[in-house]
């Protein structure tokens, strides 16, 4: 019960642990990304880069609204020590109003955006995707309840059902010749299914009318969190937006494919853990925050580094599977993997600042990165406009790595000042070892990918994966004592039944 007597919403079950929630969230993210990537590969084969680019630019614009609304209340609701029914109901009605405002504004400005981009199809796509913002706004309170309860199974179920429904819709529409509208239908079906799963899983329903006074304690943090979320969204999508507006939908489609593959690897290996880290840090004492954040970053880097290295090394083989028109995305794909690797190194620092209530600092960092990114990529895309797409996109991707390096340094400095700790207390030396693993895996996979085609590009991808995985396992066994201990324990448990001698049969007693 809260102080006001209202029942608490979304309290974690006593037997629920961070490790279990992270494991289920990892399973859900893997399922979601596996299904989404399979559908993406099919849609890329069925569609051309221009259609893919037009839908990507429109979705990036819509996601700016969605991020500003979702990040305004979701982290605040999840991290709040006690959340009452009145507060959550009032937040629900506020989100409805914000979703309606964003949907209307997006629909009214669609024509102007299409004129600036020089792509008339953008107007209709934006009109259709504007509904996406409202649906995602309705899902925020239910997702907050699920996350507060650390219901990893619910998140995993969402990660399985929503992309499956969207993938079936998109692929079927593409086979029927819907073109860019196949991507629009896929996204809308994913959003609606996501809402339905969260509504069922949370078991929460709004009751009564809003009481705006109940949101006053949340308002300062919500405004700063929303500003920070919008800044982060602008920072993350500044390169794609300016590539689409300056270099055209075809270049945007190639760049988005590279970014989509990197995002998939990052979501499965890094974001799956970071998603539940805010709730875990909220239950951690202040004196243990730096140590706990460092432990989470070590686990994250141990998984993300090999995956990103494998993707970077096999980029040419992966894009070769999709057709000749997509090969120009290979250099940008390899370079963007480095940017994602840097991001995973400091992935727990923003949740750490949110846990401390320093949302103003996170907003400042986000908007500094967004402003720098818009200015930098605006000038960069204007300069590389005369280059071939493969060269222009590689330069833009290298610019993303440069900006990501600066943002990582700024985040470390901000958290050091907040907690009065040393850099080694936040970034473990083990992370550098994982980066070495990523480099070795990338080199092994790249070497296999350069071999003459064996008749099918898929065999090159498989060979590169096997070579990269073997290199990763070998290096970890040589350098990581914990990995050696885990392997020995697993081998001992497997061989124990074989080494156990059978008991001799009992001799019959004498008559």
matplotlib code that plots the C-alpha trace (Angstrom):
import matplotlib.pyplot as plt

x = [0.0, 1.1, 1.1, -2.2, -3.8, -3.9, -2.7, 0.8, 0.9, 3.5, 5.5, 8.1, 7.4, 9.6, 11.1, 11.9, 15.6, 17.4, 19.2, 15.9, 14.4, 17.5, 17.6, 14.0, 14.4, 17.4, 15.3, 12.6, 15.0, 16.7, 13.3, 12.2, 15.3, 15.5, 12.0, 12.4, 15.6, 14.2, 11.3, 13.7, 15.8, 12.7, 11.4, 14.8, 14.9, 11.3, 11.7, 14.2, 16.5, 14.3, 11.2, 13.2, 14.7, 11.4, 9.8, 12.9, 12.9, 9.2, 9.5, 12.5, 10.4, 7.5, 9.9, 11.0, 7.5, 7.2, 10.5, 9.7, 6.3, 7.5, 10.7, 8.9, 7.0, 8.2, 11.5, 9.9, 7.1, 9.5, 12.0, 9.4, 9.8, 6.0, 3.4, -0.2, -3.3, -4.2, -0.8, -0.8, -4.4, -3.5, -0.4, -2.5, -4.8, -1.9, -0.3, -3.6, -3.6, 0.0, -0.5, -3.4, -1.4, 1.6, -0.6, -2.4, 0.8, 2.5, -0.4, -0.7, 3.0, 3.4, 3.1, 5.8, 8.3, 7.7, 8.4, 11.7, 12.8, 11.8, 9.9, 6.1, 5.5, 6.6, 3.4, 1.1, 3.5, 3.6, -0.2, -0.4, 2.4, 1.0, -1.3, 1.7, 2.4, -1.0, -0.8, 2.6, 1.5, -1.3, 1.2, 3.4, 1.4, 1.1, 4.8, 5.7, 3.7, 5.3, 8.8, 8.2, 7.2, 10.4, 8.1, 10.7, 8.4, 5.9, 8.6, 9.7, 6.2, 5.8, 9.1, 7.8, 4.2, 4.5, 7.2, 5.7, 2.4, 4.2, 6.5, 3.6, 1.8, 4.8, 5.9, 2.4, 1.8, 5.2, 4.4, 1.1, 3.1, 2.3, 5.8, 6.6, 3.2, 4.3, 6.7, 4.0, 1.6, 4.4, 5.1, 1.5, 0.7, 3.7, 2.6, -1.0, 0.1, 2.6, -0.1, -2.5, 0.2, 1.1, -2.5, -3.1, 0.2, 0.0, -3.6, -3.9, -6.8, -7.3, -10.0, -11.8, -10.8, -7.3, -6.2, -3.5, -2.3, -1.1, 1.4, 3.0, 5.7, 6.5, 6.4, 10.0, 11.6, 9.2, 10.0, 13.8, 13.5, 11.4, 13.9, 16.7, 14.8, 14.1, 17.7, 18.9, 16.5, 17.7, 21.3, 20.7, 18.8, 20.5, 22.7, 19.8, 17.5, 20.1, 21.2, 17.5, 16.9, 20.2, 21.4, 18.0, 15.8, 18.1, 21.1, 18.9, 17.7, 21.3, 22.4, 19.3, 19.9, 23.4, 22.1, 19.3, 21.6, 23.8, 20.8, 19.6, 23.0, 23.0, 19.4, 20.0, 23.3, 23.2, 19.9, 18.2, 20.2, 20.2, 16.4, 16.0, 19.1, 17.1, 14.8, 17.8, 19.8, 16.7, 16.9, 20.7, 22.2, 24.0, 27.3, 27.1, 25.8, 29.2, 30.1, 26.8, 26.8, 30.3, 29.2, 26.3, 28.6, 31.1, 28.3, 27.0, 30.4, 31.1, 28.1, 28.0, 31.7, 31.9, 28.5, 29.5, 32.9, 31.3, 28.9, 31.7, 33.9, 31.1, 29.5, 30.4, 29.0, 25.8, 25.0, 25.9, 23.0, 20.6, 21.6, 24.0, 22.1, 22.7, 26.5, 27.2, 26.1, 28.9, 31.6, 29.1, 27.9, 31.4, 32.1, 28.8, 29.6, 32.5, 30.1, 27.8, 30.7, 31.6, 28.0, 27.8, 30.9, 29.1, 25.5, 24.8, 25.9, 22.7, 20.5, 22.9, 22.3, 18.5, 18.7, 20.4, 17.7, 20.1, 17.8, 18.9, 22.4, 21.2, 19.2, 22.2, 24.4, 21.7, 21.0, 24.7, 25.1, 22.0, 23.0, 26.5, 25.2, 22.7, 25.4, 28.1, 26.0, 24.4, 27.8, 29.1, 26.3, 26.6, 30.3, 30.0, 27.0, 29.3, 30.7, 29.5, 27.0, 29.4, 32.0, 29.5, 27.9, 31.3, 32.3, 29.0, 29.4, 33.0, 31.5, 29.1, 32.0, 33.8, 30.7, 30.1, 33.6, 33.1, 29.7, 31.3, 34.0, 31.4, 29.2, 32.1, 33.2, 29.6, 29.2, 32.6, 31.7, 28.3, 29.6, 33.1, 34.7, 37.6, 37.2, 38.3, 35.4, 33.0, 34.7, 36.3, 39.6, 37.8, 35.9, 39.2, 39.7, 36.3, 37.1, 40.2, 37.9, 35.7, 38.8, 40.0, 36.5, 36.1, 39.5, 38.7, 35.3, 36.7, 39.4, 36.8, 34.5, 37.2, 37.5, 36.2, 32.5, 31.7, 28.6, 26.3, 26.9, 25.2, 28.1, 30.5, 28.3, 28.3, 32.0, 32.7, 30.5, 32.3, 35.7, 34.7, 33.1, 36.1, 38.5, 36.3, 36.1, 39.9, 40.8, 38.4, 39.9, 43.4, 42.7, 39.6, 39.9, 36.1, 35.5, 38.0, 36.4, 32.9, 34.0, 35.7, 32.7, 30.4, 32.8, 33.0, 29.3, 28.9, 31.6, 30.6, 28.1, 30.7, 33.4, 31.1, 31.8, 28.8, 28.2, 28.9, 25.8, 25.1, 26.1, 23.2, 23.2, 24.2, 21.4]
y = [0.0, 3.5, 6.4, 7.5, 4.1, 3.3, -0.1, -0.3, -1.3, -3.5, -4.6, -7.3, -10.8, -11.9, -14.8, -12.6, -11.8, -9.6, -12.5, -14.3, -11.1, -10.4, -14.0, -14.0, -10.5, -11.9, -14.8, -12.4, -10.0, -12.9, -14.2, -10.8, -10.0, -13.4, -13.1, -9.5, -10.1, -13.1, -10.9, -8.0, -10.3, -11.5, -7.9, -6.7, -9.3, -8.5, -4.7, -2.2, 0.1, 3.2, 1.6, 0.5, 4.0, 5.9, 3.7, 4.0, 7.8, 8.0, 5.6, 7.6, 10.7, 9.0, 7.4, 10.8, 11.5, 8.0, 8.3, 11.7, 10.4, 7.0, 8.2, 10.9, 8.6, 5.0, 5.3, 7.4, 4.9, 2.0, 3.5, 5.0, 3.2, 3.0, 3.5, 3.9, 3.2, 6.9, 7.9, 5.2, 6.1, 9.8, 8.9, 6.8, 9.7, 12.1, 9.6, 9.5, 13.2, 13.3, 10.5, 12.3, 15.5, 13.7, 11.8, 14.9, 16.9, 14.2, 13.8, 17.6, 18.0, 15.0, 16.9, 19.4, 16.7, 14.9, 18.1, 18.7, 15.1, 15.1, 11.9, 12.2, 8.7, 10.0, 11.9, 8.8, 6.8, 9.4, 9.6, 5.9, 5.6, 8.6, 6.1, 4.3, 7.0, 6.7, 3.0, 3.1, 5.7, 3.5, 0.7, 2.7, 2.2, -1.6, -1.9, 0.0, -2.6, -5.5, -4.1, -3.1, -6.7, -7.9, -10.1, -11.3, -14.0, -11.4, -9.4, -12.6, -13.4, -9.9, -10.4, -13.6, -12.7, -9.1, -9.5, -12.8, -11.1, -8.2, -10.4, -12.4, -9.3, -7.6, -10.6, -11.4, -7.8, -7.7, -10.9, -9.3, -6.3, -3.8, -2.2, 0.3, -0.3, -3.8, -2.2, 0.2, -2.7, -4.7, -1.9, -1.1, -4.8, -5.1, -2.1, -3.3, -6.8, -5.4, -3.4, -6.4, -8.6, -6.0, -5.4, -9.1, -9.7, -6.6, -7.2, -3.5, -1.3, 2.4, 3.3, 6.6, 10.0, 11.5, 13.4, 15.8, 16.6, 13.0, 13.6, 16.7, 14.6, 12.9, 16.0, 17.3, 14.0, 13.2, 16.4, 15.9, 12.2, 13.2, 15.8, 13.3, 10.6, 13.0, 14.1, 10.5, 9.7, 12.7, 11.7, 8.1, 9.0, 12.2, 10.3, 8.3, 11.4, 13.5, 10.7, 10.4, 14.1, 14.9, 11.7, 10.3, 7.3, 4.8, 5.7, 5.9, 2.3, 1.0, 2.8, 1.7, -1.9, -1.6, 0.1, -2.4, -5.4, -3.7, -2.7, -6.3, -7.5, -4.7, -5.3, -9.1, -8.8, -5.4, -3.7, -6.9, -6.5, -2.7, -2.7, -4.4, -2.7, 0.4, -1.7, -3.6, -0.4, 1.0, -1.8, -1.3, 0.8, 4.0, 2.8, -0.3, 1.5, 1.8, -1.9, -3.2, -1.1, -2.3, -6.0, -5.5, -3.8, -6.7, -9.3, -7.1, -6.7, -10.4, -11.2, -8.2, -8.0, -11.4, -10.9, -7.5, -8.7, -11.6, -9.3, -6.8, -9.5, -11.2, -8.0, -8.6, -12.2, -11.1, -8.3, -10.7, -12.9, -10.1, -9.3, -7.1, -3.9, -4.2, -4.8, -1.1, -1.4, -3.7, -1.1, 0.9, -2.2, -3.1, 0.4, 0.8, -2.4, -0.4, 2.4, -0.2, -1.8, 1.6, 2.2, -1.2, -0.3, 2.6, 1.2, 1.2, 4.8, 6.5, 4.2, 4.9, 8.7, 8.0, 6.0, 8.9, 11.2, 13.2, 13.3, 16.9, 15.6, 12.9, 15.4, 17.7, 14.9, 13.7, 17.2, 18.0, 14.8, 15.6, 19.1, 18.0, 15.2, 17.3, 19.9, 17.3, 15.0, 17.9, 19.2, 15.7, 14.6, 17.8, 17.2, 13.5, 14.1, 13.7, 10.4, 6.9, 5.5, 2.9, 5.6, 8.2, 5.8, 4.6, 8.2, 8.8, 5.6, 6.7, 10.0, 8.0, 6.2, 9.5, 11.1, 7.9, 8.0, 11.6, 10.7, 7.7, 10.0, 12.6, 9.9, 8.5, 12.0, 12.9, 9.7, 10.0, 13.5, 12.2, 9.2, 10.5, 7.3, 6.5, 5.4, 1.9, 1.6, 2.2, 0.6, -2.7, -3.7, -6.9, -4.8, -4.2, -7.9, -8.4, -5.7, -7.8, -10.8, -8.8, -7.8, -11.4, -12.7, -10.0, -10.9, -14.6, -14.1, -11.6, -14.0, -16.7, -14.3, -13.4, -17.0, -17.8, -18.4, -22.1, -21.8, -20.3, -17.1, -18.7, -21.1, -18.2, -16.8, -20.2, -20.6, -17.1, -17.7, -21.0, -19.4, -16.4, -18.6, -20.8, -17.8, -16.3, -19.6, -20.1, -16.6, -16.7, -20.0, -18.5, -15.2, -15.6, -17.7, -17.6, -19.0, -21.8, -22.6, -22.7, -25.0, -27.4, -27.5, -28.2, -30.9, -32.5, -32.6, -34.1, -36.8, -37.7, -40.4, -42.0, -42.1, -43.6, -47.3, -49.6, -51.0, -54.7, -57.0, -58.3, -61.9, -64.3, -65.4, -69.0, -71.4]
z = [0.0, -0.7, 1.8, 0.4, 0.8, -2.9, -4.0, -5.5, -9.1, -10.7, -7.6, -8.4, -7.1, -4.3, -6.2, -9.3, -9.8, -12.2, -13.7, -14.6, -16.0, -18.1, -19.3, -20.5, -22.0, -23.9, -25.2, -26.2, -27.9, -29.8, -31.0, -32.0, -33.9, -35.5, -36.8, -37.8, -39.6, -41.5, -42.6, -43.5, -45.7, -47.5, -47.9, -49.1, -51.8, -52.9, -52.7, -54.1, -52.0, -52.9, -51.3, -48.3, -47.9, -48.2, -45.5, -43.3, -43.4, -42.7, -39.7, -38.4, -38.3, -36.6, -34.0, -32.9, -31.6, -30.2, -28.3, -26.9, -25.5, -24.4, -22.7, -20.9, -18.6, -19.1, -17.2, -14.5, -13.9, -13.9, -11.5, -9.1, -5.7, -5.2, -8.0, -7.2, -9.4, -9.4, -10.8, -13.5, -14.6, -14.8, -16.8, -19.2, -20.0, -20.5, -22.9, -24.9, -25.3, -26.3, -28.8, -30.4, -30.7, -32.3, -34.7, -35.9, -36.3, -38.3, -40.6, -41.2, -41.9, -44.2, -47.4, -46.5, -45.5, -48.8, -50.7, -48.8, -49.4, -53.1, -52.6, -53.1, -51.7, -48.3, -47.8, -47.9, -45.9, -43.1, -43.1, -42.5, -40.0, -37.9, -36.2, -34.9, -32.4, -30.7, -30.5, -28.9, -26.4, -25.3, -24.6, -22.2, -18.9, -19.5, -20.4, -17.2, -15.1, -16.8, -16.4, -12.7, -12.1, -13.9, -16.0, -18.4, -19.7, -20.7, -22.6, -24.3, -25.3, -26.8, -28.6, -30.2, -31.2, -32.4, -35.0, -36.1, -37.0, -38.6, -40.6, -42.0, -43.0, -44.6, -46.6, -47.8, -48.9, -50.7, -52.6, -53.7, -55.1, -52.4, -52.6, -49.9, -48.3, -47.3, -44.8, -43.6, -42.9, -41.2, -38.7, -37.9, -37.2, -35.0, -33.0, -32.5, -31.5, -29.1, -27.4, -27.2, -25.6, -23.0, -22.1, -21.5, -19.7, -17.4, -16.3, -15.6, -16.6, -16.1, -13.6, -13.5, -14.7, -14.4, -11.4, -12.7, -9.3, -8.9, -11.7, -10.2, -8.4, -11.7, -13.9, -13.4, -14.0, -16.9, -18.7, -18.4, -19.4, -22.4, -23.5, -23.0, -25.0, -27.9, -27.9, -28.0, -30.8, -32.9, -32.1, -33.2, -36.4, -37.5, -40.0, -41.5, -41.8, -43.5, -45.8, -46.9, -47.3, -49.0, -50.8, -51.7, -50.8, -52.5, -50.4, -47.3, -48.1, -48.3, -45.1, -43.2, -44.1, -42.6, -39.6, -39.2, -39.1, -36.5, -34.5, -34.5, -33.1, -30.5, -29.4, -28.8, -27.0, -25.3, -25.1, -23.8, -20.6, -20.4, -20.7, -17.3, -15.8, -14.7, -12.5, -11.1, -10.3, -8.7, -6.1, -5.6, -2.8, -3.7, -2.5, -4.8, -8.0, -9.7, -9.0, -10.1, -13.3, -14.1, -13.6, -16.0, -18.6, -18.4, -19.1, -21.9, -23.6, -23.3, -25.5, -27.8, -28.8, -30.5, -32.3, -33.6, -34.7, -36.6, -38.3, -39.3, -40.7, -42.7, -44.0, -47.7, -47.5, -45.8, -48.3, -51.1, -50.1, -50.8, -54.4, -56.3, -55.6, -51.8, -51.9, -51.6, -47.9, -46.9, -46.0, -44.0, -42.2, -41.0, -39.8, -38.0, -36.0, -34.4, -33.4, -31.7, -29.9, -28.4, -27.4, -25.6, -23.6, -21.8, -22.1, -18.4, -17.7, -18.8, -16.7, -13.9, -14.2, -14.4, -11.2, -9.5, -10.7, -12.9, -15.9, -16.6, -17.2, -19.5, -21.4, -21.7, -23.0, -25.5, -26.9, -27.2, -29.2, -31.3, -32.1, -33.0, -35.0, -37.0, -37.8, -38.5, -40.7, -42.5, -43.6, -44.3, -46.5, -48.5, -49.1, -50.1, -52.4, -55.5, -54.4, -55.3, -52.8, -51.4, -50.7, -49.4, -47.0, -45.7, -44.9, -43.1, -41.1, -40.1, -39.0, -36.7, -35.1, -34.5, -32.8, -30.8, -29.4, -28.2, -26.6, -24.7, -23.2, -22.2, -20.5, -18.5, -17.4, -16.3, -14.3, -12.7, -11.4, -10.2, -8.2, -7.5, -8.7, -11.0, -14.7, -13.9, -11.5, -14.4, -17.4, -16.6, -18.1, -19.2, -21.7, -23.6, -23.7, -25.2, -27.8, -28.7, -29.1, -31.5, -33.6, -33.8, -34.7, -37.4, -38.9, -39.0, -40.5, -43.1, -44.2, -44.8, -46.6, -49.1, -50.3, -53.8, -53.8, -53.3, -55.4, -52.8, -50.8, -47.9, -47.5, -47.1, -44.3, -42.6, -43.0, -41.7, -38.7, -37.8, -38.2, -36.0, -33.4, -33.1, -32.8, -30.1, -28.1, -28.4, -27.2, -24.3, -23.1, -23.3, -21.6, -19.4, -16.2, -15.6, -19.1, -18.5, -15.2, -16.7, -19.6, -17.1, -14.9, -17.9, -19.2, -15.8, -15.4, -18.9, -18.4, -14.9, -15.8, -18.2, -15.5, -12.8, -12.3, -12.1, -8.7, -8.4, -8.2, -4.7, -4.2, -3.4, 0.3, 1.2, 1.9]

ax = plt.figure().add_subplot(projection="3d")
ax.plot(x, y, z, "-o")
ax.set_aspect("equal")
plt.show()
